[in-house]
Amino acid sequence: MSKRVIVCGDDFGMNADIDEAMIALADMRRISAVSCLALGPTFAANAHRLRDGNVDIGLHVNLSESLDGGAEPMPSLGTLIFKAYAGRLDAGWVQAQLNRQFDAFEAAFGRVPDYVDGHQHVHQLPGIRDQVLSQLKRRQGAHRPWLRQTAPGMLCGIPLKESIKARLIGALGAGALARQASRDGLRTNRRLLGVYGFEGGKRRYADLLQHWLFNARDGDLLMCHPAMRSQDGNPMSSQRRAEFDVLVSPKLGDWMNANGVRISRLPAH
């Protein structure tokens, strides 16, 4: 039996180059989930183009990056993590941000998200995950979204730096989120793949991707951050383009076949 892996593209709505990459990859069946920044500058204009795709469409909760040119500054990720673990987050601010983002998503699609995750994985932090789950209880109705679980998948062959980063992300709240989701009857992916330092170009990404596919187990989620074009002088943008080039390559099909992997939406069980 093949291993069903959710391939999830993050940051739809951040800019047009990212949106175009997600739409192209969804059409090619190279991704099976798209995580949307509902207050991102291009989200409202491009969201309708996802409606007919065979992908899960999720809300990518953002509490750590300003996307509106500084009109509403966000705390840095480090500051957010510190405040979350120190019990110093402003609960009213978190609730207001989540309300705006859930409302914007529902305005675009006319329904709740298929799933919820977090930009820089902030959805799992203490003081935030409770409010995310509260939003889902209040809004979900008969539809029960799933949640991204960030505990690392197998790390065989993954370099030390990437392995440490994957374990650190999981340590910031994966276990607590999984327990609370289970308590509330919400599904999660099995484990998370795709963590690295967003550097190294196509060759390094292709090498890591083959290791992730080898390590994948049924129900794992492989996150990616592709973009159609790179912006001059922007290393992150260049790496996003490198990811896109690897994900559209015919070689990906060979790598999936060699590892018994097929791209899937979240399995029902």
C-alpha positions in Angstrom: 0.0 0.0 0.0 1.3 3.5 -0.9 2.0 6.0 1.8 -0.4 9.0 1.6 1.4 12.2 2.3 -0.2 15.7 2.5 2.0 18.2 0.5 1.1 21.6 1.9 2.0 24.9 0.3 2.3 27.7 2.8 1.8 31.5 2.6 -0.8 31.8 -0.2 -1.8 35.5 -0.2 1.6 36.8 0.7 2.3 37.9 -2.9 1.3 37.1 -6.5 4.4 35.0 -7.2 3.5 32.7 -4.3 -0.1 32.5 -5.3 0.7 31.6 -8.9 3.0 28.9 -7.8 0.4 27.3 -5.5 -2.3 27.4 -8.2 0.0 25.8 -10.7 1.1 23.1 -8.3 -2.5 22.4 -7.3 -3.4 22.0 -11.0 -0.5 19.6 -11.4 -1.6 17.6 -8.3 1.8 18.3 -6.8 0.3 19.8 -3.6 -2.8 18.7 -1.8 -3.3 21.5 0.7 -2.9 25.3 0.5 -2.4 27.4 3.7 -3.8 30.9 3.3 -2.7 34.2 4.9 -6.2 35.6 5.0 -5.0 39.2 5.6 -2.2 38.9 3.1 -2.1 41.6 0.3 -3.1 39.3 -2.6 -5.4 36.8 -0.8 -8.7 38.5 -1.5 -7.9 38.9 -5.2 -6.7 35.3 -5.8 -8.7 33.2 -3.3 -11.5 32.4 -5.7 -8.9 30.6 -8.0 -8.5 27.9 -5.3 -12.2 27.0 -5.0 -12.3 24.4 -7.8 -9.0 22.8 -7.0 -8.7 19.3 -5.6 -6.9 20.6 -2.4 -7.7 21.3 1.2 -7.8 25.0 1.8 -6.5 26.1 5.2 -6.1 29.2 7.4 -2.5 30.0 8.0 -2.8 31.9 11.3 -0.4 34.8 11.3 0.7 36.6 14.5 4.3 37.2 13.8 4.8 39.0 10.5 3.4 42.3 9.3 1.9 41.9 5.9 0.3 45.4 5.4 3.4 47.6 5.0 3.6 48.2 8.7 0.1 49.7 9.2 -0.4 47.1 11.9 3.0 45.9 13.2 3.3 42.3 14.5 5.7 41.2 17.2 8.7 39.2 16.1 8.5 35.4 16.4 11.0 35.5 19.2 9.0 38.0 21.2 5.8 36.1 20.5 7.3 32.8 21.8 8.7 34.5 24.9 5.4 36.2 25.8 3.5 32.9 25.1 5.6 30.9 27.5 5.8 33.7 30.0 2.0 34.0 30.1 2.2 37.6 29.0 0.3 37.4 25.7 -2.6 39.9 25.4 -5.6 37.5 25.1 -7.8 40.3 23.7 -5.2 41.0 21.0 -4.9 37.3 20.1 -8.7 37.0 19.9 -9.1 40.1 17.7 -6.4 38.9 15.3 -8.0 35.4 15.0 -11.4 36.9 14.5 -10.2 39.1 11.7 -8.4 36.2 10.0 -11.2 33.6 10.3 -13.7 36.3 9.2 -11.6 37.1 6.1 -11.2 33.4 5.2 -14.9 32.8 5.5 -15.8 35.9 3.5 -13.6 34.6 0.6 -14.8 31.0 0.6 -18.2 31.1 2.3 -17.2 28.4 4.8 -14.8 27.5 7.5 -11.3 26.3 6.6 -10.6 22.7 5.9 -7.7 22.9 8.4 -5.8 25.4 10.5 -2.1 25.8 10.9 0.2 28.7 11.7 2.7 30.9 10.0 5.9 30.1 11.7 3.9 27.4 13.6 2.4 30.0 16.0 -0.9 28.1 16.2 0.6 25.7 18.7 1.9 28.2 21.2 0.3 28.4 24.7 -2.2 31.2 24.9 -2.8 30.8 21.1 -3.7 27.2 20.6 -6.6 27.4 23.2 -8.0 30.4 21.3 -7.6 28.6 17.9 -9.5 25.6 19.2 -12.2 28.0 20.7 -12.7 29.6 17.3 -13.1 26.2 15.7 -15.7 25.1 18.3 -17.6 28.3 17.7 -17.5 28.3 13.9 -17.2 24.7 12.7 -20.9 23.5 12.7 -21.1 20.1 11.0 -17.7 20.6 9.3 -14.7 19.6 11.5 -11.4 21.1 10.3 -8.2 19.4 11.0 -5.0 20.8 12.6 -1.4 20.8 11.6 0.7 18.8 14.0 4.4 19.7 14.1 6.1 16.8 15.8 9.0 15.8 13.5 8.8 12.8 11.2 11.6 10.4 10.8 15.0 12.2 10.4 17.0 9.5 8.8 19.7 11.1 6.6 18.6 14.7 7.5 21.6 16.9 8.4 22.1 17.9 12.0 21.1 21.5 11.6 17.8 20.6 10.0 17.1 17.9 12.5 17.6 20.2 15.4 15.3 22.8 13.9 12.6 20.2 13.3 12.8 19.0 16.9 12.7 22.5 18.2 9.6 23.4 16.2 7.9 20.3 17.6 9.0 21.1 21.1 7.2 24.4 21.1 3.8 22.9 21.4 3.2 19.8 19.2 2.3 17.5 22.0 -0.1 19.8 23.7 -1.8 20.7 20.5 -2.2 17.0 19.6 -3.7 16.2 23.0 -6.2 19.1 22.9 -7.2 18.3 19.3 -7.8 14.6 20.2 -9.9 15.8 23.2 -12.0 17.9 20.9 -12.4 15.2 18.3 -10.3 16.9 15.7 -7.9 15.1 13.4 -4.3 16.0 12.8 -1.6 14.9 10.3 0.7 12.2 11.7 4.0 14.0 11.7 5.7 17.0 10.0 8.3 16.9 7.2 9.9 19.7 5.2 11.8 21.7 7.9 15.1 23.2 6.8 16.8 26.6 6.7 15.4 27.9 3.4 18.8 28.0 1.7 21.0 26.0 -0.7 19.2 26.3 -4.0 17.6 23.6 -6.1 20.3 20.9 -5.6 20.0 21.0 -1.8 16.2 21.2 -1.8 16.1 18.2 -4.1 18.4 16.2 -1.9 16.4 17.0 1.2 13.1 16.3 -0.5 14.3 12.8 -1.4 15.2 12.2 2.2 11.8 13.4 3.4 10.0 11.1 0.9 12.1 8.2 2.1 11.2 9.0 5.7 7.5 9.7 5.1 4.9 7.5 6.7 1.2 7.3 5.9 -0.5 10.5 7.1 2.6 12.7 7.3 2.5 16.3 6.1 5.3 17.7 4.0 5.3 21.5 4.0 6.8 23.6 1.2 7.1 27.3 0.4 7.2 27.7 -3.4 7.0 30.8 -5.6 6.7 31.2 -9.3 9.5 33.8 -9.6 12.3 35.1 -7.4 12.8 38.7 -6.5 16.2 40.3 -7.1 18.4 40.4 -4.0 15.9 38.4 -1.8 17.5 35.0 -0.8 14.2 33.7 0.6 12.5 34.5 -2.6 15.2 32.7 -4.6 14.8 29.6 -2.5 11.1 29.7 -2.9 11.7 29.6 -6.7 14.1 26.8 -6.2 11.4 24.8 -4.4 9.0 25.5 -7.2 11.4 24.2 -9.8 12.0 21.0 -7.9 8.3 20.4 -7.2 7.4 20.7 -10.9 10.2 18.5 -12.1 9.3 15.2 -13.6 11.8 13.6 -11.3 9.4 14.2 -8.4 7.2 11.5 -9.8 10.1 9.1 -9.9 11.1 9.9 -6.3 7.6 9.3 -5.1 7.3 6.0 -6.9 10.7 4.8 -5.6 9.5 5.6 -2.0 6.0 4.3 -2.3 4.5 7.8 -1.8 1.4 9.4 -3.2 0.2 12.9 -2.7 -3.1 13.0 -0.9 -5.4 15.1 1.1 -5.6 14.3 4.8 -6.7 10.6 5.0 -10.0 10.0 6.8 -8.3 7.6 9.1 
